[in-house]
Amino acid sequence: MVDQPLILIVEDEPDVARYLAAALEDEGFSVIAAANAEAGLDLAEQRRPDLVCLDLVMPGPSGLSFYRELLACEPLCATPIVVVTGLTRADARSRLGLGDTLPEPAAFIEKPVDLPALVKSVREILAARRS
């Protein structure tokens, strides 16, 4: 049996986290979730996910904080990140420095989430990593 890719969802809204997790599990992925950036980093260090779905706007340490810390952590810095947020790509880039001070994420999905687009992005990113 082939191991299922492990996806870490970092999302502070429980309904959104469950929605994303159910959709990805239905597509054959293993999913773990964290309700904040701090818990997400702990899970990432412990479980070494194949990909992270990350909300940027959260109370406490933001998704941007998670993004920066993951990129700075040597064993995790190559983990692809799919940003799933209510911000537009342009707003995220200008307000958060994506593309200027930080590299662009592997994909960017705006809320409300288009599940087929999310699944397609996740599959393409993971396939590219394997080749």
PyMOL CGO cylinders between C-alpha atoms (Angstrom):
from pymol import cmd
from pymol.cgo import CYLINDER

trace = [
    CYLINDER, 0.00, 0.00, 0.00, 1.30, 3.44, -0.90, 0.3, 1, 1, 1, 1, 1, 1,
    CYLINDER, 1.30, 3.44, -0.90, 1.52, 5.99, 1.89, 0.3, 1, 1, 1, 1, 1, 1,
    CYLINDER, 1.52, 5.99, 1.89, -1.02, 8.76, 1.59, 0.3, 1, 1, 1, 1, 1, 1,
    CYLINDER, -1.02, 8.76, 1.59, 0.48, 12.26, 1.44, 0.3, 1, 1, 1, 1, 1, 1,
    CYLINDER, 0.48, 12.26, 1.44, 0.07, 14.10, 4.74, 0.3, 1, 1, 1, 1, 1, 1,
    CYLINDER, 0.07, 14.10, 4.74, -1.53, 17.55, 4.58, 0.3, 1, 1, 1, 1, 1, 1,
    CYLINDER, -1.53, 17.55, 4.58, -1.37, 19.97, 7.51, 0.3, 1, 1, 1, 1, 1, 1,
    CYLINDER, -1.37, 19.97, 7.51, -4.21, 22.50, 7.69, 0.3, 1, 1, 1, 1, 1, 1,
    CYLINDER, -4.21, 22.50, 7.69, -3.51, 25.61, 9.78, 0.3, 1, 1, 1, 1, 1, 1,
    CYLINDER, -3.51, 25.61, 9.78, -6.86, 27.37, 10.13, 0.3, 1, 1, 1, 1, 1, 1,
    CYLINDER, -6.86, 27.37, 10.13, -8.45, 29.15, 13.09, 0.3, 1, 1, 1, 1, 1, 1,
    CYLINDER, -8.45, 29.15, 13.09, -12.06, 28.71, 11.94, 0.3, 1, 1, 1, 1, 1, 1,
    CYLINDER, -12.06, 28.71, 11.94, -13.12, 25.18, 12.99, 0.3, 1, 1, 1, 1, 1, 1,
    CYLINDER, -13.12, 25.18, 12.99, -15.85, 24.89, 10.32, 0.3, 1, 1, 1, 1, 1, 1,
    CYLINDER, -15.85, 24.89, 10.32, -13.42, 25.83, 7.56, 0.3, 1, 1, 1, 1, 1, 1,
    CYLINDER, -13.42, 25.83, 7.56, -10.77, 23.44, 8.89, 0.3, 1, 1, 1, 1, 1, 1,
    CYLINDER, -10.77, 23.44, 8.89, -13.30, 20.57, 8.97, 0.3, 1, 1, 1, 1, 1, 1,
    CYLINDER, -13.30, 20.57, 8.97, -14.55, 21.45, 5.48, 0.3, 1, 1, 1, 1, 1, 1,
    CYLINDER, -14.55, 21.45, 5.48, -11.04, 21.44, 4.00, 0.3, 1, 1, 1, 1, 1, 1,
    CYLINDER, -11.04, 21.44, 4.00, -10.04, 18.30, 5.89, 0.3, 1, 1, 1, 1, 1, 1,
    CYLINDER, -10.04, 18.30, 5.89, -13.12, 16.38, 4.73, 0.3, 1, 1, 1, 1, 1, 1,
    CYLINDER, -13.12, 16.38, 4.73, -12.58, 17.41, 1.11, 0.3, 1, 1, 1, 1, 1, 1,
    CYLINDER, -12.58, 17.41, 1.11, -8.91, 16.41, 1.15, 0.3, 1, 1, 1, 1, 1, 1,
    CYLINDER, -8.91, 16.41, 1.15, -9.58, 13.14, 2.98, 0.3, 1, 1, 1, 1, 1, 1,
    CYLINDER, -9.58, 13.14, 2.98, -12.25, 12.30, 0.39, 0.3, 1, 1, 1, 1, 1, 1,
    CYLINDER, -12.25, 12.30, 0.39, -9.52, 12.68, -2.23, 0.3, 1, 1, 1, 1, 1, 1,
    CYLINDER, -9.52, 12.68, -2.23, -7.23, 10.18, -0.47, 0.3, 1, 1, 1, 1, 1, 1,
    CYLINDER, -7.23, 10.18, -0.47, -4.99, 12.46, 1.57, 0.3, 1, 1, 1, 1, 1, 1,
    CYLINDER, -4.99, 12.46, 1.57, -4.17, 12.05, 5.25, 0.3, 1, 1, 1, 1, 1, 1,
    CYLINDER, -4.17, 12.05, 5.25, -4.97, 15.28, 7.08, 0.3, 1, 1, 1, 1, 1, 1,
    CYLINDER, -4.97, 15.28, 7.08, -3.99, 16.83, 10.39, 0.3, 1, 1, 1, 1, 1, 1,
    CYLINDER, -3.99, 16.83, 10.39, -5.14, 20.25, 11.54, 0.3, 1, 1, 1, 1, 1, 1,
    CYLINDER, -5.14, 20.25, 11.54, -4.04, 23.00, 13.88, 0.3, 1, 1, 1, 1, 1, 1,
    CYLINDER, -4.04, 23.00, 13.88, -6.19, 25.90, 15.08, 0.3, 1, 1, 1, 1, 1, 1,
    CYLINDER, -6.19, 25.90, 15.08, -3.32, 28.39, 15.26, 0.3, 1, 1, 1, 1, 1, 1,
    CYLINDER, -3.32, 28.39, 15.26, 0.19, 29.09, 14.03, 0.3, 1, 1, 1, 1, 1, 1,
    CYLINDER, 0.19, 29.09, 14.03, 1.94, 27.88, 17.18, 0.3, 1, 1, 1, 1, 1, 1,
    CYLINDER, 1.94, 27.88, 17.18, 0.16, 24.51, 17.19, 0.3, 1, 1, 1, 1, 1, 1,
    CYLINDER, 0.16, 24.51, 17.19, 0.74, 24.29, 13.43, 0.3, 1, 1, 1, 1, 1, 1,
    CYLINDER, 0.74, 24.29, 13.43, 4.50, 24.68, 13.84, 0.3, 1, 1, 1, 1, 1, 1,
    CYLINDER, 4.50, 24.68, 13.84, 4.54, 22.03, 16.57, 0.3, 1, 1, 1, 1, 1, 1,
    CYLINDER, 4.54, 22.03, 16.57, 2.63, 19.61, 14.33, 0.3, 1, 1, 1, 1, 1, 1,
    CYLINDER, 2.63, 19.61, 14.33, 4.84, 20.41, 11.34, 0.3, 1, 1, 1, 1, 1, 1,
    CYLINDER, 4.84, 20.41, 11.34, 7.97, 19.67, 13.36, 0.3, 1, 1, 1, 1, 1, 1,
    CYLINDER, 7.97, 19.67, 13.36, 6.53, 16.45, 14.77, 0.3, 1, 1, 1, 1, 1, 1,
    CYLINDER, 6.53, 16.45, 14.77, 4.82, 15.02, 11.68, 0.3, 1, 1, 1, 1, 1, 1,
    CYLINDER, 4.82, 15.02, 11.68, 6.71, 16.56, 8.71, 0.3, 1, 1, 1, 1, 1, 1,
    CYLINDER, 6.71, 16.56, 8.71, 3.72, 17.07, 6.39, 0.3, 1, 1, 1, 1, 1, 1,
    CYLINDER, 3.72, 17.07, 6.39, 4.06, 16.82, 2.63, 0.3, 1, 1, 1, 1, 1, 1,
    CYLINDER, 4.06, 16.82, 2.63, 2.14, 20.08, 2.19, 0.3, 1, 1, 1, 1, 1, 1,
    CYLINDER, 2.14, 20.08, 2.19, 0.57, 22.82, 4.34, 0.3, 1, 1, 1, 1, 1, 1,
    CYLINDER, 0.57, 22.82, 4.34, -2.74, 24.60, 3.71, 0.3, 1, 1, 1, 1, 1, 1,
    CYLINDER, -2.74, 24.60, 3.71, -2.40, 27.88, 5.57, 0.3, 1, 1, 1, 1, 1, 1,
    CYLINDER, -2.40, 27.88, 5.57, -4.78, 30.67, 6.50, 0.3, 1, 1, 1, 1, 1, 1,
    CYLINDER, -4.78, 30.67, 6.50, -2.88, 33.96, 6.82, 0.3, 1, 1, 1, 1, 1, 1,
    CYLINDER, -2.88, 33.96, 6.82, -5.23, 35.94, 9.06, 0.3, 1, 1, 1, 1, 1, 1,
    CYLINDER, -5.23, 35.94, 9.06, -5.55, 34.42, 12.53, 0.3, 1, 1, 1, 1, 1, 1,
    CYLINDER, -5.55, 34.42, 12.53, -5.59, 35.74, 16.08, 0.3, 1, 1, 1, 1, 1, 1,
    CYLINDER, -5.59, 35.74, 16.08, -2.34, 35.44, 17.99, 0.3, 1, 1, 1, 1, 1, 1,
    CYLINDER, -2.34, 35.44, 17.99, 0.66, 34.56, 15.87, 0.3, 1, 1, 1, 1, 1, 1,
    CYLINDER, 0.66, 34.56, 15.87, -0.58, 35.00, 12.32, 0.3, 1, 1, 1, 1, 1, 1,
    CYLINDER, -0.58, 35.00, 12.32, -0.31, 32.67, 9.38, 0.3, 1, 1, 1, 1, 1, 1,
    CYLINDER, -0.31, 32.67, 9.38, 2.41, 34.97, 8.12, 0.3, 1, 1, 1, 1, 1, 1,
    CYLINDER, 2.41, 34.97, 8.12, 4.39, 34.25, 11.29, 0.3, 1, 1, 1, 1, 1, 1,
    CYLINDER, 4.39, 34.25, 11.29, 3.93, 30.52, 10.60, 0.3, 1, 1, 1, 1, 1, 1,
    CYLINDER, 3.93, 30.52, 10.60, 5.01, 31.05, 6.97, 0.3, 1, 1, 1, 1, 1, 1,
    CYLINDER, 5.01, 31.05, 6.97, 8.21, 32.84, 8.01, 0.3, 1, 1, 1, 1, 1, 1,
    CYLINDER, 8.21, 32.84, 8.01, 9.09, 30.32, 10.71, 0.3, 1, 1, 1, 1, 1, 1,
    CYLINDER, 9.09, 30.32, 10.71, 8.48, 27.33, 8.46, 0.3, 1, 1, 1, 1, 1, 1,
    CYLINDER, 8.48, 27.33, 8.46, 10.72, 28.83, 5.77, 0.3, 1, 1, 1, 1, 1, 1,
    CYLINDER, 10.72, 28.83, 5.77, 13.44, 29.42, 8.38, 0.3, 1, 1, 1, 1, 1, 1,
    CYLINDER, 13.44, 29.42, 8.38, 13.33, 25.86, 9.75, 0.3, 1, 1, 1, 1, 1, 1,
    CYLINDER, 13.33, 25.86, 9.75, 15.91, 23.78, 7.87, 0.3, 1, 1, 1, 1, 1, 1,
    CYLINDER, 15.91, 23.78, 7.87, 14.12, 20.43, 7.87, 0.3, 1, 1, 1, 1, 1, 1,
    CYLINDER, 14.12, 20.43, 7.87, 10.79, 22.04, 6.89, 0.3, 1, 1, 1, 1, 1, 1,
    CYLINDER, 10.79, 22.04, 6.89, 11.79, 24.92, 4.61, 0.3, 1, 1, 1, 1, 1, 1,
    CYLINDER, 11.79, 24.92, 4.61, 11.05, 22.98, 1.41, 0.3, 1, 1, 1, 1, 1, 1,
    CYLINDER, 11.05, 22.98, 1.41, 7.50, 22.08, 2.50, 0.3, 1, 1, 1, 1, 1, 1,
    CYLINDER, 7.50, 22.08, 2.50, 5.10, 23.55, -0.06, 0.3, 1, 1, 1, 1, 1, 1,
    CYLINDER, 5.10, 23.55, -0.06, 2.51, 25.96, 1.31, 0.3, 1, 1, 1, 1, 1, 1,
    CYLINDER, 2.51, 25.96, 1.31, -0.91, 26.56, -0.19, 0.3, 1, 1, 1, 1, 1, 1,
    CYLINDER, -0.91, 26.56, -0.19, -2.29, 29.81, 1.17, 0.3, 1, 1, 1, 1, 1, 1,
    CYLINDER, -2.29, 29.81, 1.17, -6.05, 29.55, 1.76, 0.3, 1, 1, 1, 1, 1, 1,
    CYLINDER, -6.05, 29.55, 1.76, -7.29, 32.96, 2.88, 0.3, 1, 1, 1, 1, 1, 1,
    CYLINDER, -7.29, 32.96, 2.88, -9.97, 35.60, 2.67, 0.3, 1, 1, 1, 1, 1, 1,
    CYLINDER, -9.97, 35.60, 2.67, -7.38, 38.08, 1.41, 0.3, 1, 1, 1, 1, 1, 1,
    CYLINDER, -7.38, 38.08, 1.41, -6.97, 38.56, -2.31, 0.3, 1, 1, 1, 1, 1, 1,
    CYLINDER, -6.97, 38.56, -2.31, -3.59, 37.62, -3.75, 0.3, 1, 1, 1, 1, 1, 1,
    CYLINDER, -3.59, 37.62, -3.75, -2.82, 41.30, -4.40, 0.3, 1, 1, 1, 1, 1, 1,
    CYLINDER, -2.82, 41.30, -4.40, -3.79, 42.28, -0.86, 0.3, 1, 1, 1, 1, 1, 1,
    CYLINDER, -3.79, 42.28, -0.86, -1.71, 39.47, 0.65, 0.3, 1, 1, 1, 1, 1, 1,
    CYLINDER, -1.71, 39.47, 0.65, 1.30, 40.40, -1.46, 0.3, 1, 1, 1, 1, 1, 1,
    CYLINDER, 1.30, 40.40, -1.46, 1.15, 44.10, -0.61, 0.3, 1, 1, 1, 1, 1, 1,
    CYLINDER, 1.15, 44.10, -0.61, 0.20, 43.84, 3.07, 0.3, 1, 1, 1, 1, 1, 1,
    CYLINDER, 0.20, 43.84, 3.07, 2.26, 40.82, 3.97, 0.3, 1, 1, 1, 1, 1, 1,
    CYLINDER, 2.26, 40.82, 3.97, 5.29, 41.13, 1.73, 0.3, 1, 1, 1, 1, 1, 1,
    CYLINDER, 5.29, 41.13, 1.73, 4.77, 37.90, -0.19, 0.3, 1, 1, 1, 1, 1, 1,
    CYLINDER, 4.77, 37.90, -0.19, 6.97, 37.92, -3.24, 0.3, 1, 1, 1, 1, 1, 1,
    CYLINDER, 6.97, 37.92, -3.24, 9.01, 40.85, -1.93, 0.3, 1, 1, 1, 1, 1, 1,
    CYLINDER, 9.01, 40.85, -1.93, 10.51, 39.81, 1.39, 0.3, 1, 1, 1, 1, 1, 1,
    CYLINDER, 10.51, 39.81, 1.39, 9.12, 36.27, 1.28, 0.3, 1, 1, 1, 1, 1, 1,
    CYLINDER, 9.12, 36.27, 1.28, 8.89, 33.77, -1.56, 0.3, 1, 1, 1, 1, 1, 1,
    CYLINDER, 8.89, 33.77, -1.56, 5.48, 33.21, -3.12, 0.3, 1, 1, 1, 1, 1, 1,
    CYLINDER, 5.48, 33.21, -3.12, 3.51, 30.22, -1.82, 0.3, 1, 1, 1, 1, 1, 1,
    CYLINDER, 3.51, 30.22, -1.82, 3.16, 27.13, -4.00, 0.3, 1, 1, 1, 1, 1, 1,
    CYLINDER, 3.16, 27.13, -4.00, -0.48, 28.12, -4.60, 0.3, 1, 1, 1, 1, 1, 1,
    CYLINDER, -0.48, 28.12, -4.60, -2.99, 30.73, -3.48, 0.3, 1, 1, 1, 1, 1, 1,
    CYLINDER, -2.99, 30.73, -3.48, -6.67, 29.91, -2.96, 0.3, 1, 1, 1, 1, 1, 1,
    CYLINDER, -6.67, 29.91, -2.96, -9.13, 32.66, -1.97, 0.3, 1, 1, 1, 1, 1, 1,
    CYLINDER, -9.13, 32.66, -1.97, -12.06, 32.04, 0.35, 0.3, 1, 1, 1, 1, 1, 1,
    CYLINDER, -12.06, 32.04, 0.35, -14.73, 30.98, -0.21, 0.3, 1, 1, 1, 1, 1, 1,
    CYLINDER, -14.73, 30.98, -0.21, -12.73, 27.95, -1.26, 0.3, 1, 1, 1, 1, 1, 1,
    CYLINDER, -12.73, 27.95, -1.26, -13.22, 26.39, -4.67, 0.3, 1, 1, 1, 1, 1, 1,
    CYLINDER, -13.22, 26.39, -4.67, -12.65, 22.76, -3.59, 0.3, 1, 1, 1, 1, 1, 1,
    CYLINDER, -12.65, 22.76, -3.59, -11.86, 21.38, -7.06, 0.3, 1, 1, 1, 1, 1, 1,
    CYLINDER, -11.86, 21.38, -7.06, -9.24, 24.12, -7.51, 0.3, 1, 1, 1, 1, 1, 1,
    CYLINDER, -9.24, 24.12, -7.51, -7.74, 23.36, -4.10, 0.3, 1, 1, 1, 1, 1, 1,
    CYLINDER, -7.74, 23.36, -4.10, -7.56, 19.62, -4.76, 0.3, 1, 1, 1, 1, 1, 1,
    CYLINDER, -7.56, 19.62, -4.76, -6.10, 20.21, -8.23, 0.3, 1, 1, 1, 1, 1, 1,
    CYLINDER, -6.10, 20.21, -8.23, -3.42, 22.52, -6.81, 0.3, 1, 1, 1, 1, 1, 1,
    CYLINDER, -3.42, 22.52, -6.81, -2.53, 20.07, -4.05, 0.3, 1, 1, 1, 1, 1, 1,
    CYLINDER, -2.53, 20.07, -4.05, -2.27, 17.16, -6.49, 0.3, 1, 1, 1, 1, 1, 1,
    CYLINDER, -2.27, 17.16, -6.49, -0.13, 19.15, -8.96, 0.3, 1, 1, 1, 1, 1, 1,
    CYLINDER, -0.13, 19.15, -8.96, 2.23, 20.41, -6.26, 0.3, 1, 1, 1, 1, 1, 1,
    CYLINDER, 2.23, 20.41, -6.26, 2.73, 16.96, -4.75, 0.3, 1, 1, 1, 1, 1, 1,
    CYLINDER, 2.73, 16.96, -4.75, 3.20, 15.36, -8.19, 0.3, 1, 1, 1, 1, 1, 1,
    CYLINDER, 3.20, 15.36, -8.19, 5.84, 17.96, -9.08, 0.3, 1, 1, 1, 1, 1, 1,
    CYLINDER, 5.84, 17.96, -9.08, 7.70, 17.22, -5.84, 0.3, 1, 1, 1, 1, 1, 1,
    CYLINDER, 7.70, 17.22, -5.84, 7.80, 13.51, -6.63, 0.3, 1, 1, 1, 1, 1, 1,
    CYLINDER, 7.80, 13.51, -6.63, 9.19, 13.97, -10.14, 0.3, 1, 1, 1, 1, 1, 1,
]
cmd.load_cgo(trace, "trace")
